[in-house]
Amino acid sequence: MIAFGHAELDTGSKSTQDRRYDLATQWKTKEAFVSFKVGAQARVTVGRMRFSDPHKWVADLAVDGVHYGHKGKQQVTEFAVFRGTGDVTASYLMAHHGRVMGQNRYGILALLENDSPDTRAHLAGYANAVVSKKVSYELNLGAVIGDAANGKNAGFGIDVRSIRKFGTSDLNPQMMFGFAAGTEGYR
């Protein structure tokens, strides 16, 4: 069994030319979960977890729920039921299967979202290839079906990028080149 907690405490005040605002403190629980081993390569996790993308710093969300993950040498399979926290109040059902072959990885993700009264199905595929220590590529394809954005029944999107690393400094300098596009209904 593993138990983990991660919290953030923000405190600050400000002054303008007209007024001084008192010290304000805000507590945020980012992660607080318990994870149980249920097999040689499988775990069930319950509590507040974070889902994030290591290449997209904006894709980071804390959720409350239950997650099952099975990780083999060359594949991962996940199922989860969770609810958003904070501004995100939707409920989700997720299934993900991915494969790893050396430095390359690819997979599919299905996410059913219920944000009353709207219901959406998000389908995505991804492929990542590491060409060398300095160059990598990524491709993400996505579709939204159901009550998509802008009153459309469906939307599609694509995100292609290449990352070029410079040197071996601890600062990890790199340049990202990319192209992203989506139809009007993509969300």
Disulfide bonds with the S-S distance in Angstrom:
none
